[in-house]
């Protein structure tokens, strides 16, 4: 690539960086420019939830994002609570969920949940943080915690392309370790699983946007600081049509024993 090509690429990538923000969990900006098999799992999160959740249950959705998935469950609003800590989503949830009568509360620290002991029959958590001891506290005896999580090795190949040698953001966040922690907190395991699936990017600008959105994995990324690496990614995409990593997911269903 000559200097003119490089200059045009940098301008385009800076533009992607500038617009890298989302409400809820909306990736439509890069639709068609990447492909993720994230939903191609041996389990289905919603199906697992419906297996354990009754219409009469009091439920909590931790780190609900924009509340999109929670609302899709169609659970009675008066029996539904939700938390979120990301400021733009907090504002969104107060307006959207609060107006429906859902008990929404801002929660920045999962080790200090803003609920009384034994409030919930079911606590769900997709890709959010948690403290096993606090989850145990807010569940009723016999209640269940259902979670799907992003593992410690999520998209590491892509992170290494842009930020070689960067420490893992969440070391120890894999099924064996997390199941152990829940066991120590007093839970009984009912179901669990772990899987890796491919994720591909077909243009470098889409990866720039993605890396800026997923800041907790691509820590310190910017177009300016990673320009040489981005040019290498561009060369790979021009040669093979894409760059690829692996998404890392696991799920657990944990039960609080009946006293």
Phi and psi restraints in degrees (value plus and minus 20) as a CYANA .aco file:
   2 UNK   PHI    -106.2   -66.2
   2 UNK   PSI     157.0   197.0
   3 UNK   PHI     -81.7   -41.7
   3 UNK   PSI     -55.7   -15.7
   4 UNK   PHI     -85.9   -45.9
   4 UNK   PSI     -64.5   -24.5
   5 UNK   PHI     -81.3   -41.3
   5 UNK   PSI     -64.0   -24.0
   6 UNK   PHI     -81.9   -41.9
   6 UNK   PSI     -61.7   -21.7
   7 UNK   PHI     -82.5   -42.5
   7 UNK   PSI     -61.2   -21.2
   8 UNK   PHI     -87.9   -47.9
   8 UNK   PSI     -60.0   -20.0
   9 UNK   PHI     -83.3   -43.3
   9 UNK   PSI     -65.1   -25.1
  10 UNK   PHI     -81.8   -41.8
  10 UNK   PSI     -61.2   -21.2
  11 UNK   PHI     -81.1   -41.1
  11 UNK   PSI     -62.8   -22.8
  12 UNK   PHI     -87.1   -47.1
  12 UNK   PSI     -59.7   -19.7
  13 UNK   PHI     -90.6   -50.6
  13 UNK   PSI     -56.5   -16.5
  14 UNK   PHI     -83.8   -43.8
  14 UNK   PSI     -55.4   -15.4
  15 UNK   PHI     -85.7   -45.7
  15 UNK   PSI     -60.2   -20.2
  16 UNK   PHI     -83.6   -43.6
  16 UNK   PSI     -62.0   -22.0
  17 UNK   PHI     -81.3   -41.3
  17 UNK   PSI     -58.6   -18.6
  18 UNK   PHI     -88.2   -48.2
  18 UNK   PSI     -49.2    -9.2
  19 UNK   PHI    -121.4   -81.4
  19 UNK   PSI      -9.2    30.8
  20 UNK   PHI     -98.6   -58.6
  20 UNK   PSI      63.8   103.8
  21 UNK   PHI    -174.0  -134.0
  21 UNK   PSI     129.2   169.2
  22 UNK   PHI    -158.6  -118.6
  22 UNK   PSI     137.8   177.8
  23 UNK   PHI    -130.6   -90.6
  23 UNK   PSI     116.4   156.4
  24 UNK   PHI      47.6    87.6
  24 UNK   PSI    -147.3  -107.3
  25 UNK   PHI    -161.0  -121.0
  25 UNK   PSI      45.5    85.5
  26 UNK   PHI    -128.5   -88.5
  26 UNK   PSI      92.0   132.0
  27 UNK   PHI    -125.9   -85.9
  27 UNK   PSI       2.3    42.3
  28 UNK   PHI     -83.0   -43.0
  28 UNK   PSI     -42.8    -2.8
  29 UNK   PHI     -79.2   -39.2
  29 UNK   PSI     -51.4   -11.4
  30 UNK   PHI    -132.8   -92.8
  30 UNK   PSI       0.5    40.5
  31 UNK   PHI     -78.2   -38.2
  31 UNK   PSI     112.3   152.3
  32 UNK   PHI      64.3   104.3
  32 UNK   PSI     -29.5    10.5
  33 UNK   PHI    -125.9   -85.9
  33 UNK   PSI     -25.8    14.2
  34 UNK   PHI    -167.4  -127.4
  34 UNK   PSI     143.9   183.9
  35 UNK   PHI    -162.8  -122.8
  35 UNK   PSI     104.1   144.1
  36 UNK   PHI    -144.8  -104.8
  36 UNK   PSI     114.6   154.6
  37 UNK   PHI    -112.5   -72.5
  37 UNK   PSI       8.0    48.0
  38 UNK   PHI     -75.9   -35.9
  38 UNK   PSI     -54.3   -14.3
  39 UNK   PHI    -109.9   -69.9
  39 UNK   PSI     -20.6    19.4
  40 UNK   PHI    -110.9   -70.9
  40 UNK   PSI      54.5    94.5
  41 UNK   PHI    -130.7   -90.7
  41 UNK   PSI     136.4   176.4
  42 UNK   PHI     -87.3   -47.3
  42 UNK   PSI     -35.6     4.4
  43 UNK   PHI    -143.3  -103.3
  43 UNK   PSI     141.9   181.9
  44 UNK   PHI    -138.9   -98.9
  44 UNK   PSI      97.1   137.1
  45 UNK   PHI     -75.6   -35.6
  45 UNK   PSI     -66.5   -26.5
  46 UNK   PHI     -84.6   -44.6
  46 UNK   PSI     -60.9   -20.9
  47 UNK   PHI     -83.0   -43.0
  47 UNK   PSI     -60.4   -20.4
  48 UNK   PHI     -82.2   -42.2
  48 UNK   PSI     -64.7   -24.7
  49 UNK   PHI     -79.7   -39.7
  49 UNK   PSI     -68.5   -28.5
  50 UNK   PHI     -83.9   -43.9
  50 UNK   PSI     -44.9    -4.9
  51 UNK   PHI     -85.2   -45.2
  51 UNK   PSI     -52.2   -12.2
  52 UNK   PHI    -128.7   -88.7
  52 UNK   PSI     -37.1     2.9
  53 UNK   PHI    -117.9   -77.9
  53 UNK   PSI     107.5   147.5
  54 UNK   PHI    -121.0   -81.0
  54 UNK   PSI     136.4   176.4
  55 UNK   PHI     -82.6   -42.6
  55 UNK   PSI     -41.4    -1.4
  56 UNK   PHI    -111.9   -71.9
  56 UNK   PSI     -20.6    19.4
  57 UNK   PHI     -96.8   -56.8
  57 UNK   PSI     125.5   165.5
  58 UNK   PHI    -108.1   -68.1
  58 UNK   PSI     101.7   141.7
  59 UNK   PHI    -141.6  -101.6
  59 UNK   PSI     135.2   175.2
  60 UNK   PHI    -151.0  -111.0
  60 UNK   PSI     111.3   151.3
  61 UNK   PHI    -126.9   -86.9
  61 UNK   PSI      90.1   130.1
  62 UNK   PHI    -102.3   -62.3
  62 UNK   PSI     120.6   160.6
  63 UNK   PHI      29.2    69.2
  63 UNK   PSI      41.9    81.9
  64 UNK   PHI     -92.6   -52.6
  64 UNK   PSI     -27.5    12.5
  65 UNK   PHI      49.9    89.9
  65 UNK   PSI    -141.4  -101.4
  66 UNK   PHI    -117.7   -77.7
  66 UNK   PSI     -12.7    27.3
  67 UNK   PHI      62.4   102.4
  67 UNK   PSI     -15.2    24.8
  68 UNK   PHI     -80.2   -40.2
  68 UNK   PSI     -70.7   -30.7
  69 UNK   PHI     -87.5   -47.5
  69 UNK   PSI     -62.6   -22.6
  70 UNK   PHI     -75.5   -35.5
  70 UNK   PSI     -66.9   -26.9
  71 UNK   PHI     -85.7   -45.7
  71 UNK   PSI     -50.7   -10.7
  72 UNK   PHI     -86.5   -46.5
  72 UNK   PSI     -39.6     0.4
  73 UNK   PHI     -92.9   -52.9
  73 UNK   PSI     -42.9    -2.9
  74 UNK   PHI      47.2    87.2
  74 UNK   PSI       6.9    46.9
  75 UNK   PHI     -95.9   -55.9
  75 UNK   PSI     126.7   166.7
  76 UNK   PHI     -72.5   -32.5
  76 UNK   PSI     108.2   148.2
  77 UNK   PHI     -80.7   -40.7
  77 UNK   PSI     -55.8   -15.8
  78 UNK   PHI     -90.4   -50.4
  78 UNK   PSI     -32.9     7.1
  79 UNK   PHI    -128.8   -88.8
  79 UNK   PSI      -3.9    36.1
  80 UNK   PHI    -140.7  -100.7
  80 UNK   PSI     115.8   155.8
  81 UNK   PHI    -150.3  -110.3
  81 UNK   PSI     138.8   178.8
  82 UNK   PHI    -171.9  -131.9
  82 UNK   PSI     132.2   172.2
  83 UNK   PHI    -149.3  -109.3
  83 UNK   PSI     137.8   177.8
  84 UNK   PHI    -180.3  -140.3
  84 UNK   PSI     125.9   165.9
  85 UNK   PHI    -138.8   -98.8
  85 UNK   PSI     -34.7     5.3
  86 UNK   PHI     -99.1   -59.1
  86 UNK   PSI      98.8   138.8
  87 UNK   PHI     -70.7   -30.7
  87 UNK   PSI     -69.9   -29.9
  88 UNK   PHI     -80.1   -40.1
  88 UNK   PSI     -56.2   -16.2
  89 UNK   PHI     -94.7   -54.7
  89 UNK   PSI     -49.5    -9.5
  90 UNK   PHI     -79.4   -39.4
  90 UNK   PSI     -67.3   -27.3
  91 UNK   PHI     -81.0   -41.0
  91 UNK   PSI     -64.9   -24.9
  92 UNK   PHI     -80.9   -40.9
  92 UNK   PSI     -64.7   -24.7
  93 UNK   PHI     -89.3   -49.3
  93 UNK   PSI     -57.2   -17.2
  94 UNK   PHI     -78.8   -38.8
  94 UNK   PSI     -59.8   -19.8
  95 UNK   PHI     -95.0   -55.0
  95 UNK   PSI     -69.7   -29.7
  96 UNK   PHI     -98.2   -58.2
  96 UNK   PSI     -70.4   -30.4
  97 UNK   PHI     -99.4   -59.4
  97 UNK   PSI     -60.9   -20.9
  98 UNK   PHI     -79.1   -39.1
  98 UNK   PSI     -58.5   -18.5
  99 UNK   PHI     -87.6   -47.6
  99 UNK   PSI     -38.5     1.5
 100 UNK   PHI    -111.3   -71.3
 100 UNK   PSI     -27.5    12.5
 101 UNK   PHI      73.2   113.2
 101 UNK   PSI     -11.3    28.7
 102 UNK   PHI     -95.4   -55.4
 102 UNK   PSI     119.3   159.3
 103 UNK   PHI     -98.4   -58.4
 103 UNK   PSI      68.8   108.8
 104 UNK   PHI    -117.4   -77.4
 104 UNK   PSI     114.6   154.6
 105 UNK   PHI    -156.9  -116.9
 105 UNK   PSI     115.9   155.9
 106 UNK   PHI     -89.4   -49.4
 106 UNK   PSI     116.3   156.3
 107 UNK   PHI    -163.3  -123.3
 107 UNK   PSI      88.6   128.6
 108 UNK   PHI    -113.6   -73.6
 108 UNK   PSI     -38.9     1.1
 109 UNK   PHI    -148.3  -108.3
 109 UNK   PSI      88.9   128.9
 110 UNK   PHI     -90.3   -50.3
 110 UNK   PSI     -31.8     8.2
 111 UNK   PHI    -106.2   -66.2
 111 UNK   PSI     -20.7    19.3
 112 UNK   PHI    -158.1  -118.1
 112 UNK   PSI      55.6    95.6
 113 UNK   PHI     -94.8   -54.8
 113 UNK   PSI     115.1   155.1
 114 UNK   PHI    -102.9   -62.9
 114 UNK   PSI      31.0    71.0
 115 UNK   PHI    -159.8  -119.8
 115 UNK   PSI     136.0   176.0
 116 UNK   PHI     -96.5   -56.5
 116 UNK   PSI     145.8   185.8
 117 UNK   PHI     -81.2   -41.2
 117 UNK   PSI     121.9   161.9
 118 UNK   PHI      41.1    81.1
 118 UNK   PSI      16.9    56.9
 119 UNK   PHI    -105.0   -65.0
 119 UNK   PSI     -46.5    -6.5
 120 UNK   PHI    -141.7  -101.7
 120 UNK   PSI     123.9   163.9
 121 UNK   PHI    -102.0   -62.0
 121 UNK   PSI     -56.0   -16.0
 122 UNK   PHI    -158.1  -118.1
 122 UNK   PSI     111.1   151.1
 123 UNK   PHI    -138.0   -98.0
 123 UNK   PSI     107.4   147.4
 124 UNK   PHI    -136.4   -96.4
 124 UNK   PSI     134.4   174.4
 125 UNK   PHI    -179.2  -139.2
 125 UNK   PSI      90.4   130.4
 126 UNK   PHI    -130.1   -90.1
 126 UNK   PSI      89.3   129.3
 127 UNK   PHI      48.0    88.0
 127 UNK   PSI       1.9    41.9
 128 UNK   PHI    -128.3   -88.3
 128 UNK   PSI     149.2   189.2
 129 UNK   PHI    -100.7   -60.7
 129 UNK   PSI     141.0   181.0
 130 UNK   PHI    -179.2  -139.2
 130 UNK   PSI     141.5   181.5
 131 UNK   PHI    -145.2  -105.2
 131 UNK   PSI      93.1   133.1
 132 UNK   PHI     -71.9   -31.9
 132 UNK   PSI     -58.9   -18.9
 133 UNK   PHI     -86.7   -46.7
 133 UNK   PSI     -58.5   -18.5
 134 UNK   PHI     -91.5   -51.5
 134 UNK   PSI     -58.7   -18.7
 135 UNK   PHI     -81.0   -41.0
 135 UNK   PSI     -63.4   -23.4
 136 UNK   PHI     -78.2   -38.2
 136 UNK   PSI     -62.5   -22.5
 137 UNK   PHI     -82.8   -42.8
 137 UNK   PSI     -64.2   -24.2
 138 UNK   PHI    -103.3   -63.3
 138 UNK   PSI     -31.4     8.6
 139 UNK   PHI    -102.1   -62.1
 139 UNK   PSI     126.3   166.3
 140 UNK   PHI     -92.9   -52.9
 140 UNK   PSI     134.8   174.8
 141 UNK   PHI     -74.8   -34.8
 141 UNK   PSI     111.1   151.1
 142 UNK   PHI      67.8   107.8
 142 UNK   PSI     -25.2    14.8
 143 UNK   PHI     -93.8   -53.8
 143 UNK   PSI     141.3   181.3
 144 UNK   PHI    -144.8  -104.8
 144 UNK   PSI     127.2   167.2
 145 UNK   PHI    -131.2   -91.2
 145 UNK   PSI     104.7   144.7
 146 UNK   PHI    -141.3  -101.3
 146 UNK   PSI     101.0   141.0
 147 UNK   PHI    -159.2  -119.2
 147 UNK   PSI     122.4   162.4
 148 UNK   PHI    -135.2   -95.2
 148 UNK   PSI     111.6   151.6
 149 UNK   PHI    -146.8  -106.8
 149 UNK   PSI     134.4   174.4
 150 UNK   PHI    -108.5   -68.5
 150 UNK   PSI     103.2   143.2
 151 UNK   PHI    -100.0   -60.0
 151 UNK   PSI     147.7   187.7
 152 UNK   PHI     -82.2   -42.2
 152 UNK   PSI     -45.4    -5.4
 153 UNK   PHI    -117.6   -77.6
 153 UNK   PSI      -3.2    36.8
 154 UNK   PHI     -82.1   -42.1
 154 UNK   PSI     103.1   143.1
 155 UNK   PHI      36.3    76.3
 155 UNK   PSI       6.8    46.8
 156 UNK   PHI     -81.7   -41.7
 156 UNK   PSI     -54.2   -14.2
 157 UNK   PHI     -81.2   -41.2
 157 UNK   PSI     -60.3   -20.3
 158 UNK   PHI     -91.4   -51.4
 158 UNK   PSI     -60.1   -20.1
 159 UNK   PHI     -79.7   -39.7
 159 UNK   PSI     -63.8   -23.8
 160 UNK   PHI     -85.7   -45.7
 160 UNK   PSI     -51.0   -11.0
 161 UNK   PHI     -81.8   -41.8
 161 UNK   PSI     -59.2   -19.2
 162 UNK   PHI    -117.1   -77.1
 162 UNK   PSI     -53.1   -13.1
 163 UNK   PHI    -156.5  -116.5
 163 UNK   PSI      48.4    88.4
 164 UNK   PHI     -79.1   -39.1
 164 UNK   PSI     115.3   155.3
 165 UNK   PHI      63.5   103.5
 165 UNK   PSI     -19.0    21.0
 166 UNK   PHI     -84.5   -44.5
 166 UNK   PSI     114.8   154.8
 167 UNK   PHI     -82.7   -42.7
 167 UNK   PSI     130.2   170.2
 168 UNK   PHI     -84.5   -44.5
 168 UNK   PSI     119.7   159.7
 169 UNK   PHI     -92.1   -52.1
 169 UNK   PSI     -51.7   -11.7
 170 UNK   PHI    -155.2  -115.2
 170 UNK   PSI      46.5    86.5
 171 UNK   PHI     -80.8   -40.8
 171 UNK   PSI     119.4   159.4
 172 UNK   PHI      67.7   107.7
 172 UNK   PSI     -20.0    20.0
 173 UNK   PHI    -110.7   -70.7
 173 UNK   PSI      57.7    97.7
 174 UNK   PHI    -163.3  -123.3
 174 UNK   PSI     147.8   187.8
 175 UNK   PHI     -78.4   -38.4
 175 UNK   PSI     -68.9   -28.9
 176 UNK   PHI     -79.2   -39.2
 176 UNK   PSI     -65.9   -25.9
 177 UNK   PHI     -88.6   -48.6
 177 UNK   PSI     -64.0   -24.0
 178 UNK   PHI     -88.9   -48.9
 178 UNK   PSI     -57.3   -17.3
 179 UNK   PHI     -83.0   -43.0
 179 UNK   PSI     -56.9   -16.9
 180 UNK   PHI     -82.7   -42.7
 180 UNK   PSI     -64.1   -24.1
 181 UNK   PHI     -83.6   -43.6
 181 UNK   PSI     -60.0   -20.0
 182 UNK   PHI     -88.5   -48.5
 182 UNK   PSI     -55.6   -15.6
 183 UNK   PHI     -82.5   -42.5
 183 UNK   PSI     -61.1   -21.1
 184 UNK   PHI     -86.5   -46.5
 184 UNK   PSI     -48.3    -8.3
 185 UNK   PHI     -99.6   -59.6
 185 UNK   PSI     -26.6    13.4
 186 UNK   PHI      91.0   131.0
 186 UNK   PSI     -19.5    20.5
 187 UNK   PHI     -99.4   -59.4
 187 UNK   PSI     136.7   176.7
 188 UNK   PHI    -131.0   -91.0
 188 UNK   PSI     108.2   148.2
 189 UNK   PHI     -96.9   -56.9
 189 UNK   PSI     108.9   148.9
 190 UNK   PHI    -123.9   -83.9
 190 UNK   PSI     -60.1   -20.1
 191 UNK   PHI    -168.9  -128.9
 191 UNK   PSI     134.8   174.8
 192 UNK   PHI    -187.6  -147.6
 192 UNK   PSI     138.5   178.5
 193 UNK   PHI    -189.5  -149.5
 193 UNK   PSI     142.5   182.5
 194 UNK   PHI    -168.2  -128.2
 194 UNK   PSI     125.0   165.0
 195 UNK   PHI    -176.7  -136.7
 195 UNK   PSI     136.3   176.3
 196 UNK   PHI    -141.3  -101.3
 196 UNK   PSI     118.1   158.1
 197 UNK   PHI    -158.5  -118.5
 197 UNK   PSI     131.0   171.0
 198 UNK   PHI     -94.5   -54.5
 198 UNK   PSI     129.9   169.9
 199 UNK   PHI    -153.8  -113.8
 199 UNK   PSI     110.8   150.8
 200 UNK   PHI    -143.1  -103.1
 200 UNK   PSI     124.8   164.8
 201 UNK   PHI    -139.8   -99.8
 201 UNK   PSI     111.6   151.6
 202 UNK   PHI    -121.4   -81.4
 202 UNK   PSI     -27.6    12.4
 203 UNK   PHI    -168.0  -128.0
 203 UNK   PSI     128.6   168.6
 204 UNK   PHI     -85.4   -45.4
 204 UNK   PSI     -54.8   -14.8
 205 UNK   PHI     -80.4   -40.4
 205 UNK   PSI     -57.2   -17.2
 206 UNK   PHI     -84.4   -44.4
 206 UNK   PSI     -58.5   -18.5
 207 UNK   PHI     -87.8   -47.8
 207 UNK   PSI     -57.1   -17.1
 208 UNK   PHI     -79.2   -39.2
 208 UNK   PSI     -70.0   -30.0
 209 UNK   PHI     -78.9   -38.9
 209 UNK   PSI     -66.5   -26.5
 210 UNK   PHI     -81.6   -41.6
 210 UNK   PSI     -65.8   -25.8
 211 UNK   PHI     -84.4   -44.4
 211 UNK   PSI     -53.1   -13.1
 212 UNK   PHI     -93.6   -53.6
 212 UNK   PSI     -51.8   -11.8
 213 UNK   PHI     -91.9   -51.9
 213 UNK   PSI     -64.7   -24.7
 214 UNK   PHI    -111.6   -71.6
 214 UNK   PSI      41.4    81.4
 215 UNK   PHI     -85.3   -45.3
 215 UNK   PSI     -47.4    -7.4
 216 UNK   PHI     -92.4   -52.4
 216 UNK   PSI     -37.4     2.6
 217 UNK   PHI    -117.3   -77.3
 217 UNK   PSI     -64.6   -24.6
 218 UNK   PHI    -115.7   -75.7
 218 UNK   PSI      40.9    80.9
 219 UNK   PHI     -85.4   -45.4
 219 UNK   PSI     104.6   144.6
 220 UNK   PHI      65.5   105.5
 220 UNK   PSI     -15.7    24.3
 221 UNK   PHI     -89.9   -49.9
 221 UNK   PSI     118.9   158.9
 222 UNK   PHI    -175.4  -135.4
 222 UNK   PSI     138.4   178.4
 223 UNK   PHI     -81.5   -41.5
 223 UNK   PSI     -63.9   -23.9
 224 UNK   PHI     -80.8   -40.8
 224 UNK   PSI     -66.8   -26.8
 225 UNK   PHI     -98.7   -58.7
 225 UNK   PSI     -40.3    -0.3
 226 UNK   PHI    -137.0   -97.0
 226 UNK   PSI       2.7    42.7
 227 UNK   PHI     -79.2   -39.2
 227 UNK   PSI     -63.9   -23.9
 228 UNK   PHI     -81.5   -41.5
 228 UNK   PSI     -61.5   -21.5
 229 UNK   PHI     -87.1   -47.1
 229 UNK   PSI     -58.2   -18.2
 230 UNK   PHI     -84.5   -44.5
 230 UNK   PSI     -57.0   -17.0
 231 UNK   PHI     -85.6   -45.6
 231 UNK   PSI     -55.8   -15.8
 232 UNK   PHI     -85.8   -45.8
 232 UNK   PSI     -61.0   -21.0
 233 UNK   PHI     -80.9   -40.9
 233 UNK   PSI     -63.6   -23.6
 234 UNK   PHI     -78.8   -38.8
 234 UNK   PSI     -61.8   -21.8
 235 UNK   PHI     -83.3   -43.3
 235 UNK   PSI     -61.4   -21.4
 236 UNK   PHI     -83.8   -43.8
 236 UNK   PSI     -62.1   -22.1
 237 UNK   PHI     -86.5   -46.5
 237 UNK   PSI     -59.9   -19.9
 238 UNK   PHI     -84.9   -44.9
 238 UNK   PSI     -49.6    -9.6
 239 UNK   PHI    -103.2   -63.2
 239 UNK   PSI     -65.7   -25.7
 240 UNK   PHI    -130.5   -90.5
 240 UNK   PSI     -33.6     6.4
 241 UNK   PHI      76.7   116.7
 241 UNK   PSI     -31.4     8.6
 242 UNK   PHI    -187.8  -147.8
 242 UNK   PSI     145.5   185.5
 243 UNK   PHI    -139.9   -99.9
 243 UNK   PSI     132.2   172.2
 244 UNK   PHI    -155.6  -115.6
 244 UNK   PSI     125.1   165.1
 245 UNK   PHI    -154.4  -114.4
 245 UNK   PSI    -188.0  -148.0
 246 UNK   PHI    -147.5  -107.5
 246 UNK   PSI     112.2   152.2
 247 UNK   PHI    -105.8   -65.8
 247 UNK   PSI     122.7   162.7
 248 UNK   PHI    -138.3   -98.3
 248 UNK   PSI      98.4   138.4
 249 UNK   PHI    -151.1  -111.1
 249 UNK   PSI     129.0   169.0
 250 UNK   PHI    -165.9  -125.9
 250 UNK   PSI     139.3   179.3
 251 UNK   PHI    -157.8  -117.8
 251 UNK   PSI     136.1   176.1
 252 UNK   PHI    -165.0  -125.0
 252 UNK   PSI     123.7   163.7
 253 UNK   PHI    -140.6  -100.6
 253 UNK   PSI      95.3   135.3
 254 UNK   PHI    -139.8   -99.8
 254 UNK   PSI     115.4   155.4
 255 UNK   PHI    -131.1   -91.1
 255 UNK   PSI     115.7   155.7
 256 UNK   PHI    -102.0   -62.0
 256 UNK   PSI     101.3   141.3
 257 UNK   PHI     -80.6   -40.6
 257 UNK   PSI     132.0   172.0
 258 UNK   PHI     -98.9   -58.9
 258 UNK   PSI     109.4   149.4
